[in-house]
Amino acid sequence: MFVFVNDQFCRMSDHSQEELIGRSPWDLVPPEISTRLKDWYKRRHMGESLPTHYEAAGVRKDGTVVPLELSIVTMPWQGKIATVLYLRDITERKRAEEALREGEERFRGIIENAPFGYYRVGKDELWQYVNPVWERMHGFSLEEVVGKSFEITQTEDAVGKARENVQRSLAGETITGEFSRLTRNGSIEYHSFNIQPVKHGNEIVAIEGFINDITERKRAEEALKESENRYRNLIESALDIIYTFSPDGIITSLNPAFETITGWKIKDWIGKSFTDLIHPEELSPAMKLIQESIAGKEHPRNEFRLLTKTGDYVPLDFNANPLLKDGKLIG
């Protein structure tokens, strides 16, 4: 039975002291909590060592249930041993926790259904979470990576740079870029990424990253690069002069055969007009051939004389084709 209550408890329960003194504490708690507290009270008085701090709930006069933080101690009271309850209303804290939980659930729902990969790595540099898109991109499941080092998805030649990125982000830096990844089946693929620190208050507790697959683009770029290298090698080794010039007639490239045939150095003619190389008597038909080629008209090979370094002219078969980019003439 209550033998003493303070004013704060009266306000919390919405009862007067007169209504509470002599009344059982179990009347002011929900039944499921009442059973637990009665059991604690009985076991404590039998000498069992039990925790003294709990989260419980109380019932106000109007029936409203109030979440409480409860501390229970025993002490002498008027020649007897009394149980003393210290209560704190934690309604606002519970609301904040619930709002946080709901926010985390919404965030988790968004991340799990997002079209991009998402991951979180702790300060210990171990995986904490990956979403379904990340799983598909790497071939690993969430259960297989959580608690393991982030390095398991790094290629041998990239692990050093990956470790540097993680450490920089854990130091507070946001990093973006492109990177390779090692999949479960051993293949190497590519993604663009954004890494940023995760803070709790002012403390960095983890990092999180967002990734998009760019494997097809990277492979297309590599194939284009290889094709360009093969094309360049063919041009460099060709016995014919291969040239390009801008729409206004300025030479933009020449291959080594130009030096072999004319004796000129390539660097002496880059940026100059190609018309200065054509024999004056053949300049007009050469210009006509080029203009018609630009317009899309096909021509058989023509002969023109080209100026050499000695001042002589060497006869050459001559042909011109337009260079287009996105349908626009570039040379």
C-alpha positions, 0 to 999 in steps of 0.5 A, spaced: 500 500 500 502 507 498 504 510 505 507 516 501 507 519 495 510 526 493 506 532 489 510 530 482 507 523 483 500 526 484 500 530 478 503 524 474 497 519 476 492 525 476 490 523 483 490 526 489 494 524 495 488 522 499 486 518 493 492 514 493 494 513 500 492 506 502 491 504 495 495 498 492 500 500 487 498 495 482 492 499 481 495 504 477 499 499 472 496 495 466 495 488 468 501 485 464 506 489 468 502 488 475 503 481 474 511 482 473 512 487 478 508 483 483 513 477 482 519 482 482 516 484 489 515 477 492 522 475 489 526 481 492 523 480 499 525 472 499 532 475 498 533 474 491 538 479 487 534 482 482 535 489 477 532 495 480 531 499 473 525 497 469 521 501 463 514 500 465 507 503 464 502 507 469 495 508 468 492 515 469 486 517 472 482 517 466 485 511 463 491 513 459 497 509 459 503 513 461 510 510 459 515 510 465 522 509 467 522 505 474 527 505 479 526 500 485 529 500 492 528 498 499 529 502 505 527 503 512 521 506 513 518 507 520 521 501 523 519 497 517 522 495 510 519 499 505 519 499 497 521 506 494 519 507 487 522 512 483 518 514 477 520 518 471 515 520 465 518 518 458 513 519 454 517 524 449 523 519 449 518 514 447 515 518 441 522 520 439 524 513 439 518 511 435 519 517 430 526 514 429 524 507 428 519 509 423 524 514 419 529 508 419 523 503 417 521 508 411 529 509 409 530 502 409 524 501 405 526 506 400 533 503 400 531 496 399 527 498 393 532 503 390 534 502 383 542 503 385 546 499 390 547 502 397 552 499 402 554 501 409 561 500 412 563 501 420 569 504 423 572 497 423 571 497 416 566 491 416 560 491 412 554 492 416 549 492 410 548 492 403 541 492 399 538 488 394 541 491 388 548 491 391 547 484 392 545 483 385 551 487 382 556 483 386 553 476 387 554 476 394 548 476 399 547 480 405 548 474 410 555 473 406 558 479 407 555 482 414 561 482 419 566 481 413 572 486 411 570 491 405 576 488 401 573 481 399 569 485 393 576 489 391 580 486 386 588 485 388 590 491 384 585 496 387 585 494 394 590 499 396 586 505 393 579 502 396 582 502 403 584 509 402 577 511 400 574 508 406 579 511 410 578 518 407 571 518 408 571 515 415 575 522 416 570 526 414 571 526 406 565 525 401 568 522 395 565 520 388 568 517 382 569 510 378 571 503 381 572 496 379 569 491 383 570 483 384 564 479 383 563 472 387 564 468 380 571 472 380 569 477 374 571 484 374 565 489 373 565 497 374 561 502 377 560 509 379 560 511 386 559 516 392 562 515 399 560 519 405 561 519 412 555 517 417 555 521 423 551 520 430 551 527 433 558 530 431 561 523 431 563 519 425 560 512 426 560 509 419 560 510 412 555 509 406 556 509 399 551 509 393 553 505 386 551 505 379 553 499 374 557 502 368 560 495 366 557 496 359 559 503 358 566 501 361 567 495 356 564 499 350 570 505 352 575 499 352 573 496 346 573 503 342 580 504 345 582 498 342 579 499 336 582 506 336 589 503 337 589 498 332 586 504 327 592 508 329 597 502 328 594 501 321 595 509 319 602 509 322 604 503 318 601 505 312 605 506 305 600 511 303 599 518 305 593 518 310 591 525 312 585 529 315 584 537 315 578 541 317 573 544 313 576 550 312 582 546 309 587 546 315 591 540 316 590 537 322 594 530 322 599 526 317 602 519 318 609 518 317 608 516 310 608 523 308 615 524 311 617 518 307 614 521 300 615 528 301 621 529 305 617 534 309 617 533 317 609 532 319 610 538 324 612 543 319 605 542 316 600 541 321 596 547 322 597 550 315 593 549 309 593 543 304 592 547 298 599 550 299 602 543 297 598 542 291 601 544 284 598 550 282 595 548 275 591 542 279 589 546 285 582 548 282 580 540 280 583 538 287 578 543 290 572 541 286 574 534 288 574 535 295 567 539 295 564 534 291 566 529 296 564 533 302 557 533 298 557 525 298 559 524 291 563 518 289 569 519 285 574 515 282 582 516 284 585 522 281 592 524 280 595 530 283 602 533 284 604 534 291 610 539 293 616 535 296 621 539 300 626 539 295 621 543 291 619 538 286 612 535 285 611 528 286 605 525 282 600 521 287 593 518 287 588 523 291 582 521 294 578 525 299 572 523 304 568 527 309 569 526 316 562 526 320 560 526 327 553 526 329 551 527 322 556 534 322 562 535 318 568 535 322 573 535 316 
